[in-house]
Structure formats: structure tokens, C-alpha cells
Amino acid sequence: MTLAQLQDLQVIDQDATDDSYGTYYDHRSVEQLLRYGIILLDKPPGPTSHEVVAWAKRILKIPKVGHSGTLDPQVTGVLPLGLGEATKALGVLLLGPKEYHALGRLHVLPSAARLDDVLAQFTGKIYQKPPQRSAVLRRTRSRHIYDMDILERKERLVLLRVSCEAGTYIRKLLYDMGEVLGPGATMVELRRTRVDHFTEENLVTLHELADAYAVWEESQDSSKLCGMIHPVEYALQGIKSVVIRDSAVDALCHGAQLAIPGVLEISPGLKKGDTVAVYTQKGEAVALAEATLDEQEIEELTKGYAFQTRRIIMGAGTYPKSWRSPRKPSEK
């Protein structure tokens, strides 16, 4: 059963898939996973996120690796890496929440009630100006703190759990809280514990990844390495889905828009403007697209474009060409 089928999709039409083409998403070989895979890396303190990506490329001997959400050099924790074509799906993870465990040192010893009051003030919609050393333009912007609580406190040291919108600067959050308390506050350590639906469960280190790759390269035993690389489709679980016919796959891989006749299943409650993941009947991610029609319109209409392709994930030629190229003027 595919990821899309697990979401209990609305059936628009039915068709059979040809097992001669493509691969069921959870039956990929190592070589396929190195092109369409996600690694949940436990980033160590010290290197930048870009350095970690460069090391992963050298370890896996592949030309393209990307990460989702930069972590400062001394910050540790969940850093999803996309391999090959899977880098195109990483942007979806920026839509979901992130969670951090932050150890801060207060420059004053407030009462428990006073500290709880400040936490309440900084829960919800807040305004931040990125720090001087940041990769974005330094202008005030709003971010949402979904939840924040104290896990442990020892005198002026406070361990916080912060669930927030992507793009929130936790170091700046602690600094601003310290300004409200009076003398200030400083972040001592920070660890990211969640990116969207990915948590600390099943994290791997660079050393473990290097060992697993060496075992596979030397003995062709892929069990350890395959256990560390997840199909790219796991990164798309948080958005709505569309399943298409085999005959529509290659056209999308060449940049075509998805017409209603190519649609087999859609997520219930689909609305115009929704971002969706487009899947084959084998559960393979083909592309990211934007709905141009609502669920009811797709069910009632027999022709017209239903989705606009935004990002192609699957390589062209994976499925056979079932469409005709437009004629050149000289051929008419």
C-alpha cells in the first residue's frame, strides 16, 4: 500500500499500473535511494550546515545533496538532507512547525510567576528582527510561537521547549525575553528536535552514514544503508495528494500541466490554491503542483487543467512517453 493510499483518497477514476516501469516507493534499490532519498541527520556542533552537506556528498559519492533549514554551527539536532532529485521536495518541510530545546542563562533570578508571565507574552504572534549574522534581510517580521514551556530550571539556568514557525530565531527569542525580564538573557545551548513531522527518532550521524556506505561498497550488504535513507515521499506526508495514470507521468516530467483525464485519486477537501504532491500509482513522487480547481469541480468536469506543475521531482524517461509533441509550423 502506498503513502497516498494510506491517506484515504477520493477515487475519481480507476486504471491499472504497468509494473514494467517505475518502482514502488518502498522497494527502491540503494542506487535509487541515493537519487530519491531523505536522510535525517543528527547535526554535530561545530560545522556549518553547508559543511555537513559537503561531507555527506563526499561520503555518499553523489553530486547533489541539500538540507532543509540552516542550523548555526554550534546548534545540533534534526537536519533533513535530500539526496539527488529529493532536494526539490525539501521546501515542503519549511511549511511545517519546528521544535527546539534551548538552554538559556537568565541575567536575573525571576520568580516562577514572573517567568511564566514572560513566556505567555512570547507565545503566539511575535515580531523579530533577524540578528546581524543572518542569511536574510534584517527587517522586522512576524513569526508564530505555537507553544513554549519550561522543561527544567536550576536557579538562572532554564531549559525551554519551543514549538514555532519556520524562520524563528531562538537565540533572538531568548534575548528579547531577557530584555523584558530586565537585565537580559543568553542562550547557552540549542538543539532542534523536530522539523515538520520528522523528530529525533531514527537520526543518524555522519560517522554512522560513512560506516554504512563503506559496508555496502565493500560487501554489497545494503541493509544498514537502506535503513538510514528514507524515500523522498516521507517528506511529503504533510500535504495533500493526487494520484495519476501511468500515461500522464512522463508528460508531467517534461513540464506539462496535469489535466483532469490524468487524475485517478485526490485528497478529500481539496481546494483551489492547495499545494499537492503528485504520485504515480506505485506511490512515487512525480512533482509538486498547485490545484487550479476544487474537489467538486474535478469530480464533475471531464476536461481541462486541474493542477499547475510547480516542481518536478521524477526524472524524465522513468515512464514511457504517451503524449505527442506539438507539430512545428513546417510540419503542418
Secondary structure in CASP SS format (residue, H / E / C, confidence):
PFRMAT SS
TARGET T0000
AUTHOR 0000-0000-0000
METHOD secondary structure of the structure
MODEL  1
M C 1.00
T C 1.00
L H 1.00
A H 1.00
Q H 1.00
L H 1.00
Q C 1.00
D C 1.00
L C 1.00
Q E 1.00
V E 1.00
I C 1.00
D C 1.00
Q C 1.00
D C 1.00
A C 1.00
T C 1.00
D C 1.00
D C 1.00
S C 1.00
Y C 1.00
G C 1.00
T C 1.00
Y C 1.00
Y H 1.00
D H 1.00
H H 1.00
R C 1.00
S C 1.00
V H 1.00
E H 1.00
Q H 1.00
L H 1.00
L C 1.00
R C 1.00
Y E 1.00
G E 1.00
I E 1.00
I E 1.00
L E 1.00
L E 1.00
D E 1.00
K E 1.00
P C 1.00
P C 1.00
G C 1.00
P C 1.00
T C 1.00
S H 1.00
H H 1.00
E H 1.00
V H 1.00
V H 1.00
A H 1.00
W H 1.00
A H 1.00
K H 1.00
R H 1.00
I H 1.00
L H 1.00
K C 1.00
I C 1.00
P C 1.00
K C 1.00
V E 1.00
G E 1.00
H E 1.00
S C 1.00
G C 1.00
T C 1.00
L C 1.00
D C 1.00
P C 1.00
Q C 1.00
V C 1.00
T E 1.00
G E 1.00
V E 1.00
L E 1.00
P E 1.00
L E 1.00
G E 1.00
L E 1.00
G E 1.00
E H 1.00
A H 1.00
T H 1.00
K H 1.00
A H 1.00
L H 1.00
G H 1.00
V H 1.00
L H 1.00
L H 1.00
L H 1.00
G C 1.00
P C 1.00
K E 1.00
E E 1.00
Y E 1.00
H E 1.00
A E 1.00
L E 1.00
G E 1.00
R E 1.00
L E 1.00
H C 1.00
V C 1.00
L C 1.00
P C 1.00
S C 1.00
A H 1.00
A H 1.00
R H 1.00
L H 1.00
D H 1.00
D H 1.00
V H 1.00
L H 1.00
A H 1.00
Q H 1.00
F C 1.00
T C 1.00
G E 1.00
K E 1.00
I E 1.00
Y E 1.00
Q E 1.00
K C 1.00
P C 1.00
P C 1.00
Q C 1.00
R C 1.00
S C 1.00
A C 1.00
V C 1.00
L C 1.00
R C 1.00
R C 1.00
T C 1.00
R E 1.00
S E 1.00
R E 1.00
H E 1.00
I E 1.00
Y E 1.00
D E 1.00
M E 1.00
D E 1.00
I E 1.00
L E 1.00
E E 1.00
R E 1.00
K E 1.00
E C 1.00
R C 1.00
L E 1.00
V E 1.00
L E 1.00
L E 1.00
R E 1.00
V E 1.00
S E 1.00
C E 1.00
E C 1.00
A C 1.00
G C 1.00
T C 1.00
Y C 1.00
I H 1.00
R H 1.00
K H 1.00
L H 1.00
L H 1.00
Y H 1.00
D H 1.00
M H 1.00
G H 1.00
E H 1.00
V H 1.00
L H 1.00
G C 1.00
P C 1.00
G C 1.00
A E 1.00
T E 1.00
M E 1.00
V E 1.00
E E 1.00
L E 1.00
R E 1.00
R E 1.00
T E 1.00
R E 1.00
V E 1.00
D C 1.00
H C 1.00
F E 1.00
T E 1.00
E C 1.00
E C 1.00
N C 1.00
L C 1.00
V E 1.00
T C 1.00
L H 1.00
H H 1.00
E H 1.00
L H 1.00
A H 1.00
D H 1.00
A H 1.00
Y H 1.00
A H 1.00
V H 1.00
W H 1.00
E H 1.00
E H 1.00
S H 1.00
Q C 1.00
D C 1.00
S C 1.00
S H 1.00
K H 1.00
L H 1.00
C H 1.00
G H 1.00
M H 1.00
I E 1.00
H E 1.00
P E 1.00
V H 1.00
E H 1.00
Y H 1.00
A H 1.00
L H 1.00
Q C 1.00
G C 1.00
I C 1.00
K E 1.00
S E 1.00
V E 1.00
V E 1.00
I E 1.00
R C 1.00
D H 1.00
S H 1.00
A H 1.00
V H 1.00
D H 1.00
A H 1.00
L H 1.00
C H 1.00
H C 1.00
G C 1.00
A C 1.00
Q C 1.00
L E 1.00
A E 1.00
I H 1.00
P H 1.00
G H 1.00
V E 1.00
L E 1.00
E E 1.00
I E 1.00
S C 1.00
P C 1.00
G C 1.00
L C 1.00
K C 1.00
K C 1.00
G C 1.00
D C 1.00
T E 1.00
V E 1.00
A E 1.00
V E 1.00
Y E 1.00
T C 1.00
Q C 1.00
K C 1.00
G C 1.00
E C 1.00
A E 1.00
V E 1.00
A E 1.00
L E 1.00
A E 1.00
E E 1.00
A E 1.00
T C 1.00
L C 1.00
D C 1.00
E H 1.00
Q H 1.00
E H 1.00
I H 1.00
E H 1.00
E H 1.00
L C 1.00
T C 1.00
K C 1.00
G C 1.00
Y E 1.00
A E 1.00
F E 1.00
Q E 1.00
T E 1.00
R E 1.00
R E 1.00
I E 1.00
I C 1.00
M C 1.00
G C 1.00
A C 1.00
G C 1.00
T C 1.00
Y C 1.00
P C 1.00
K C 1.00
S C 1.00
W C 1.00
R C 1.00
S C 1.00
P C 1.00
R C 1.00
K C 1.00
P H 1.00
S H 1.00
E H 1.00
K C 1.00
END
